Amino acid sequence: MEQNTLQFTGVLENQCSSRQSPAGVAHQDIRLLHRSRQMQAGQMREVKLSLVVHLAGNLVAQAQAFSLGQRLRVTGFLAQASYRDNEQVVLQAQTIEIQD
């Protein structure tokens, strides 16, 4: 069976407005900026990327306490951004926490 689990850290760069689905579930997108050094083919590589993280349910209420510039750790899974856009990927959050 395939696996799709990701733990990602970054600085909170942007918080979009929250919205409600027709079923009444809260949804919100945030953007995290990640910078690190990673080993690739025996060489250190500078990595910088910005990733959209999708929050749903109680994670939206939790995110109201976050401030821009805070370092966060998110665990979740990767999925296409929408059913119509199969090229853009977002991280669907399952847990999110402030990282010291």
C-alpha positions as CSV (number, residue, x, y, z in Angstrom):
1,M,0.0,0.0,0.0
2,E,1.2,3.5,-0.8
3,Q,2.1,5.9,1.9
4,N,1.5,9.7,2.1
5,T,2.6,11.2,5.3
6,L,4.6,14.5,5.6
7,Q,6.0,16.4,8.6
8,F,6.8,20.0,7.5
9,T,8.2,23.0,9.4
10,G,8.2,26.6,8.4
11,V,7.4,30.2,9.2
12,L,3.8,31.4,8.9
13,E,3.9,33.6,5.9
14,N,0.2,34.2,5.2
15,Q,-3.3,33.3,6.6
16,C,-6.3,33.4,4.2
17,S,-9.7,34.1,5.6
18,S,-11.6,31.1,6.9
19,R,-14.7,29.9,5.1
20,Q,-17.4,27.3,5.7
21,S,-18.2,24.4,3.5
22,P,-21.9,23.7,2.6
23,A,-21.8,21.0,5.3
24,G,-20.8,23.6,7.8
25,V,-17.1,22.6,8.2
26,A,-14.6,25.4,8.7
27,H,-11.7,25.6,6.1
28,Q,-8.7,27.8,5.9
29,D,-5.5,28.0,3.9
30,I,-2.2,29.2,5.3
31,R,1.2,29.5,3.7
32,L,4.4,28.3,5.3
33,L,7.9,29.4,4.2
34,H,10.5,26.6,4.7
35,R,14.3,27.1,4.6
36,S,16.8,24.3,5.4
37,R,20.0,22.6,4.2
38,Q,19.5,19.0,2.9
39,M,21.9,16.4,1.8
40,Q,21.5,15.3,-1.8
41,A,24.0,13.1,-3.7
42,G,26.6,13.6,-1.0
43,Q,26.4,17.4,-1.2
44,M,24.6,19.9,1.0
45,R,21.8,21.8,-0.8
46,E,20.0,25.0,0.3
47,V,16.3,24.4,0.2
48,K,13.7,27.2,0.2
49,L,10.0,26.7,-0.6
50,S,6.6,28.1,0.2
51,L,3.8,25.6,0.7
52,V,0.1,26.0,1.0
53,V,-1.3,24.1,4.0
54,H,-5.1,23.4,4.1
55,L,-6.7,23.4,7.6
56,A,-10.2,22.0,8.3
57,G,-12.4,21.6,11.3
58,N,-10.9,22.4,14.7
59,L,-7.5,23.2,13.2
60,V,-9.0,26.4,11.8
61,A,-9.9,27.6,15.3
62,Q,-6.5,26.6,16.5
63,A,-4.8,28.7,13.8
64,Q,-6.5,31.9,15.0
65,A,-3.9,31.9,17.8
66,F,-1.0,31.9,15.4
67,S,0.9,35.1,14.4
68,L,2.7,35.8,11.1
69,G,6.4,34.9,11.5
70,Q,5.8,32.1,14.0
71,R,7.5,28.8,13.3
72,L,5.0,25.9,12.9
73,R,5.2,22.2,12.5
74,V,2.5,20.5,10.5
75,T,1.8,16.8,9.9
76,G,-0.5,15.6,7.2
77,F,-0.7,14.3,3.7
78,L,-0.2,15.8,0.2
79,A,-3.2,16.1,-2.1
80,Q,-4.0,18.0,-5.3
81,A,-5.3,21.5,-4.6
82,S,-8.7,20.8,-6.1
83,Y,-10.4,18.3,-8.3
84,R,-9.9,20.6,-11.3
85,D,-6.2,21.4,-10.6
86,N,-4.2,18.1,-10.5
87,E,-0.8,19.9,-10.9
88,Q,-0.8,22.0,-7.7
89,V,-0.2,20.2,-4.4
90,V,-1.2,21.3,-0.9
91,L,-0.5,19.8,2.5
92,Q,-3.7,18.7,4.1
93,A,-3.0,19.2,7.8
94,Q,-3.9,16.6,10.4
95,T,-2.0,18.3,13.3
96,I,-0.4,21.7,13.6
97,E,1.6,23.1,16.5
98,I,3.9,26.0,17.4
99,Q,7.6,25.0,17.2
100,D,10.1,26.7,19.5
